[in-house]
Amino acid sequence: ESHSDRGEDRVAVIADGDRTVIVVADGAGGTGSGDVAADTVVREIRSVCSRIETADQWAHEFRQLDFRIPAGESTVVVVDLRPDRIIGASIGDSAAWIIDEGNVFDLTRNQVRKPLLGSQQARPVAFTHQPLSGTLLLGTDGFFNYAQRDAVPPVVSRSDFFSIPRKCLEMVRLPSGELWDDVAIVACRVRRALRSRKRYSL
């Protein structure tokens, strides 16, 4: 399940055989043309994802993409879910957490927040992880900068899966009903299918 609320945040879920590639991009409003940058990120990732095999290749693609964005700047997190592992890369302050039995593992904990993609100086950081267990939560800084870290696992664990993005959104909504910032959130869990092949609920 995904949720994106207004502005310059973009979400994409790409099914490619037994892989699922999830993209979250947050165009930087202060740089101008953030929406252009985020749209470009998603479009370019769609065009190259089928040939990516390693986390380092994701980071390499981001270094190339850093010079192909025509206007604006953007964060990006790509989580590439495979049957035997998770790979991906990130730039900026969007994030990807795995929440499993109340514990939080931050896939993007080593990322470099600035410069952003489109600056021609971005430094993407690759990551790898074991196959997904628990709930994968991706989002932009509009969620991760304002949600209390300790409060997130209980919300994820006690919520119906398909309501998780909406419940997370409510965690950062102001009493006025407004949000501190644009928000994009994606939740993902492994769903067992026939013949023991993995499928992902999103």
N, C-alpha and C positions, 0 to 999 in steps of 0.2 A: 504494500500500500504506500502511496506517496501523497505528499501534500506540498504545494507551492503557493505562497501567498504574495501576490502582487510583485511589482518592481522588476529587478534585474537578476533574480535568481532563476536558474534553469535546472531541470531534472530530466534525465533520460535513462531508460532501461532497455538494454539491447540484448535480445536472446540470440545466441549463436551456437547452435548444436547443444552440447551439454554444458556450455558456459552461459553465465549471465553477467553482463557488464553494466554496472550502475555508475552514472555520472552525476555529480552535483557541481554546478558552476555558479559563482556569485560575481556578477559584473560590478566593478567598483564605481559607485556613483560619483565619487569625488574626482575621478579622472575624466569624466565625460565619456559618452558612448559605451558605458558599461554593458548595456544590453547587447550591443553589437559584438563586443568581446565574448560575452557568455554564449551567445548564439553561435559564434564561430567555433568556440571550443567544442560545443556539443556536435556540431556538424562535422568537424574534422575528426573527432574521436570515432564517430560512426563510420567514417570512411576508412579508417586504418585498423580498427579493432580486430578484424579477422586475421591479420597477419602478426599480431602480438603474441609472443609465447612466454615472456619473462617480465618480471617487475622492472629490470633494468631497461628493457625495450620500451616499457611505458614511460619511464623517465626520459629516455632518449627522444621519444616522440614529442614529449612536452618541451624539451629544449628546442626542437625544430619548430614547433608550433608557436613558441615565444616570438619568432620572427615573422609569422604568417598572419597574425591578427591585424586587420587593417586599421582598427581604431579602438581605443579604450584598453582597459586591463581587467583581468578576472582572476579569481581563485579557481581551483579545480581539485576535485577528489575523484579518482576512478578506482572502484573496487571491482576486480575481475574474479568472479566466483567460479571455481573449477571443482570437479569431483574430488581431486586429491590435494587441493591447496587453494589459498587466496593469494592473489598478487595485485599490485596496484602502485599508484604514485599520487603525490599531492603537492600543491603549492598554495600558500596563503593560509587563511584561518577558517575555512570550512573544515569539517572533521568527519571521521568515521570511527564509531565505537562498536565493539562487540560486547553485548551484555549477556552474561551466562551465569545462572544461579546467583544473581546478585552482585557479581563481580564485573568490573568495567575494564576492558582492554582497549586502549586507544591505538588504532592502527596508524594514525597520523601524528603520533606524539613527537616524532623527530622532524616534522616538516619545518620549512623555512617560511615565515609569514610574509616577508617582503624581500625583494621586489616581486610583484605579481606577474602572472602570465600576460604578455603583451608589452612588458617593459623592455624586452630584449636583454634583460639581466636576471631572469628568473632562475632559481636553483631548485628544480624538482627533486623530491626525495622518494625513492622507491621503498616498498615494503612487501613482505611476504608473511604468511601466517598459515597455520594448519587449516584443514577444512572447517567450514562454518559449523559451530555448535552454539546454540542460543539464538539471540536476536542481533542482527546487524542494523545499526542506526546511523544513517548519513544525514548531514544537515549543514546549513550555512551558519555563519557566525550569529545571525539573528536568533538562532536557538542556542547554540553552544556557549555563546558569551553571556547569556542571561539566565539560563537554566541552572539550578543548583545541582552540581554533579551527584551528590548523595541522594537527591530526590528522584533522579531519573530511573535507576533500576527498579524501585518499587512500582512506579507508574507503568513501566514496561511489563513487569511480571504479573501485575494484577489486571491489566487491561486485555480485553478481547483484541486479538492480533490486528484485525482490520481497523480498529479505532486508535491504534498507537500514535500515528502521526497527528491526529486531531487532539489527542490528549497531551501530546508533547507541545503542540501549538498553544494550548490553553495554559501551560506552565509559564509561558513568557508573555502572556497577554496582560496589558495594563488594566487597572480598574475601569478606565474610560472605554475599554474595548479595543483600543489601538495597540499596535505592536511597537516595540523599541526600534525594530529594523525589519527589512524584508526577511522572510523565513521560507526555506525549503527543507523538507524532511522526507526521508525515505526509510521505511522499515522492511526488513527481509528476514525470513526464516526458511530453513530447509524443509521441504515437504517430501516425504517418501512416496514414491509412485510404484507402479507395477514393475516387476523385473529389477527391483532394487535400484533403479536409476534415480538420481537426485533431481528434484525439481524445487524451484524456489517460489515461495509465496511472497508477493510484493504488494 
